[in-house]
């Protein structure tokens, strides 16, 4: 679905945000894009959607170069940004003005999503709360039936029931021909939804692996005492939350926060565990 | 659904399905929820549920009728029990043994406790 090769990108030529970054993303997956503040998560997403341009390298999204912004590709991309602007109109005028750009727009599905998200239909968009606006653009984005769904911090601003609703909607939205990429800091909101982790750090991809691969190579465990097999550990009430090589084929539950911190602290050891 | 921290999600979903079969909420030859229904219900990635269903197919607990969905097999209850037995022996028993050893608990005492527990809980 997406192929990125040797991407060099930055907001100034002196300081590159990505150096020779390459990755491939396939349909049928929900990718979780993780990284510290300023690691370039949003910038990577914008590169995929053709909203910013790289200095060099290649990006291919379903056979198109997103920088050319061809309508045939744009109708297949749903981009939910973290910050957005909505005009002072009601939902039906918003849909009338925007749905026409998406030939596969599904009005019934949009209606279902509005109901599921409990979004008031008679209010002007500017008068809605941030959370309601966010849910509206998510509903609109999914109803475009785009093949590529890019979401930048989608659960920010969502209340507790809406987060559960969001997870249900995304579980239902993943089909074999769709690729979903979600960047997030709220890993606890989404960790059961993500099947492949991409972590950006220091201008490159620090880790890209499926949950299955990660738990095959690494074991997430509570232990009483540290020993030298431990790659990374954080103290807890009853000992440590530890990450170690999975020598005994154990099936542990991936702890996204622990993994995140481990990749930042012990990049070399983590890389070694995957080779 | 609330997931525990100490076990892979796909295995916890397998437990959930097995429980339903043992409690006869889903009986032999009945259809189990589709991958998508289950994923939406539990708010997890459909690929995770697919992994669970592949595991349960390998254990001959459910089978896939092409184009229709997944069904509870004829010997599902027996197969669930043998699968669970293996899981218990390999994963849970060692930590029970560890405590028995550390706390110097005798097998006689355990046996008495066990018999009382069974009598009180299951009335047999």
Contacts between the chains, C-beta under 8 A, distances in Angstrom:
chain1	res1	chain2	res2	distance
A	28	B	47	7.5
A	29	B	47	7.1
A	30	B	45	5.6
A	164	B	43	6.3
A	167	B	43	3.7
A	167	B	44	8.0
A	168	B	40	4.8
A	168	B	41	7.9
A	168	B	43	5.7
A	171	B	36	7.4
A	171	B	39	4.1
A	171	B	40	4.8
A	171	B	42	8.0
A	171	B	43	6.1
A	171	B	44	6.4
A	171	B	45	6.7
A	171	B	46	6.2
A	172	B	36	6.3
A	172	B	39	7.4
A	172	B	40	4.9
A	174	B	39	7.9
A	174	B	45	6.9
A	174	B	46	5.4
A	174	B	47	7.8
A	192	B	3	6.9
A	192	B	9	5.8
A	192	B	42	7.8
A	192	B	43	6.3
A	192	B	44	4.4
A	192	B	45	6.7
A	192	B	48	7.1
A	193	B	43	7.1
A	193	B	44	6.7
A	193	B	45	5.4
A	194	B	45	6.7
A	195	B	45	4.6
A	195	B	47	4.6
A	195	B	48	6.8
A	211	B	48	7.6
A	212	B	51	7.0
A	215	B	8	6.1
A	222	B	6	7.2
A	251	B	7	7.0
A	251	B	8	4.2
A	251	B	10	7.9
A	251	B	11	5.6
A	252	B	6	7.5
A	252	B	7	7.4
A	252	B	8	6.3
A	253	B	3	7.3
A	253	B	4	7.5
A	253	B	5	5.9
A	253	B	6	6.6
A	253	B	7	5.8
A	253	B	8	5.3
A	253	B	9	6.2
A	254	B	8	7.8
A	255	B	5	7.3
